[in-house]
Amino acid sequence: MDGEITVEVNGIEIKLPERATLGDAIRVSDAPYKEGISIGILKRSEIEQEENVVEYRIITTSGEFVIELFEKHSSSKKQWADKFREYRDMPLRWISRDAVAFGPFASEMVPRRETGTYREYELLFAAGGGDPHNTHLIITKDRHSAEYGAPLEGSFGRVVSGKSLLDNLEKKDRIIEIKPVISWKQTGEHLLTTDLTVPLEDGEKVFTFLDVAMSAESPRGAEHFFAVIRSGSFKVDMVSSSFISDHALIGELPVYENYEPRTRGSVFLRTVGYGSGKAFISTDDRTASILHSVIGHVEQGMELVNMAEVGHRLLINTTPPQIMLHGKSFREAEEELAPYGVKLIREGDVADEAVIVAQEPDTTIEILRAGTVRATGVDGSKMVSIELYDNAAPITLDFFRHAIGLQFRPVGIMPLIMMYENTYIFKAEKPAERYKEILPENTPKEKVASGEIGVTNQAAKRMGMVGVKTKDDDLFGPTGEKFISTNIIGRILDIEKLRNFKEGDKIYVIERNREGGHE
């Protein structure tokens, strides 16, 4: 009779039959997963030594958070390593705006009666009234100064994930258990794979996703990151000793919003200079930078970040998820907003089936903060569906999506500036041709088919013009240029809708069959 094995999936233990596979573990645990996304497996090691552990999971009655001990040796750090098991079942003693305290318990610490200055999310022992028999574990929530009766070394660690839990704790809560976290670096044995047939062994740990808490200080940066992970995943384009990065939107210029240290697990964007638009996840502590804006923090799944290899995709959940109404009907938008308690104000065409082409506020964080969003609808006849040829014209499509707004929104805008015979000419509102290349790419050879979208490349003076023809043409491209000056980037799927427009109208386009992300 087959036996059982115990494995962890995203921190939760499950039982599986012997010879179970990675796919079995995902199915049984109902873990977040998407086909083609990489999953991390931490192998069990018999030489794990708890005295070398630097991370611990603190499980409370309201959830859990993870702490990391500072590298510097101190009496507090040694006390934690020796005694952490004794802090289970410890009640929450008091809560303030600046900190929470668990305890009390007896210790041998030597308190000092001086005011200390503490940063947010630090851990320290403190003797209430200067009495070591009245010691508390204090976790700070904000930068402040206080006289806690802490030892000379002050804090000895910090919270690295689950920070939001600290704001939700109540006096009735307590610590249930504290578990050391054995990292992949300590065991040295790990696997990052997309193969669900990989067999699992007893004691292994599986990680399927990252959970990123978006910073309220970075509403526009959050939208940039949402566009980077449009497919739901973070593609690892580079791995260094201190970060991994995704280059999907390299060349874009995110707004600089949040100056703070790039601690381990920070998600940040380069906002200026070479590499602007890149998204990073920090694997080490770095100082704040005037070039990099911090837009969030990894709350769960840093093990996956540590295992990351170039070319792999990591599944990402965000808190909050993006609120993107563009391309949805008003009926669909109201259903999406209902769980957030956000009021939808209809403008433009206000019919239930009208398609939303604009929203104000424009960012998720601002919408949730306001509790209200104004959305502009248009009749479906003003919405044109397009299919774009990513493999045939990737460089030109980088220009096109940027110019009409498809890099960040599912709905783009193409103003119609000229109509003649069977030809429609558009000029994007955003002059992206000033800083995006449009080299000859996927130029037609014998003819241009009806509905194909063309962009005038750098071989002609009217670079950046966009055009489409309603009939096949074997002489000129969709913008009226010679074939050599025309890049074919895709096609309009409902070409007959162009009859509904006149010069000066804005045509709204929505891209069909796009998986998101980048290659």
Buried (B, 14 or more C-beta within 10 A) or exposed (E): EEEEBEBBBBBEEBEBEEEBBBBBBBBBBEBBBEEEBBBBBBBBBEEBEEEEBBBBBBBBEBBBBBBBBBEEEBBBBEBBBEEBEEBBEBBBBEBEEBBBBBBBBEBEBEBBEEEBEBEBBBBBBBBBEEEBEBBBBBBBBEEBEBEBBBBEBBBBBBBBBBBEBBEEBEEEBBBBEBBBBBBBEBBEEBBBBEEBEBEBEEBBBBBBBBBBBBBBBBBBBBBBBBBBBBBBBBBBBBBEEEBBBBBBBBBBBBBBBBEBEBBBBBBBBBBEEEBBBBBBBBBEBBEBBEBBBBBBBBBBBBBBBBBBEEEBBBBBBBEBEBBBBBBBBBEBBBEBBEEBEBEBEBBBBEBEEBBBBBBBBBBBBBBBEEEEBBBBBBEBEBBBBBBBBBEBBBBBBBBBBBBBBBBBBBBBBBBBBBBEEEBBBBBBBBEBBEEBBBEBBBBBEEEBEBBBBBBBBBBBEBBBBBBBBBEEBEEBBBBBBBBEBBBBBBBBBEBEBBEEBEEEBBBBBBBEEBEBBBE
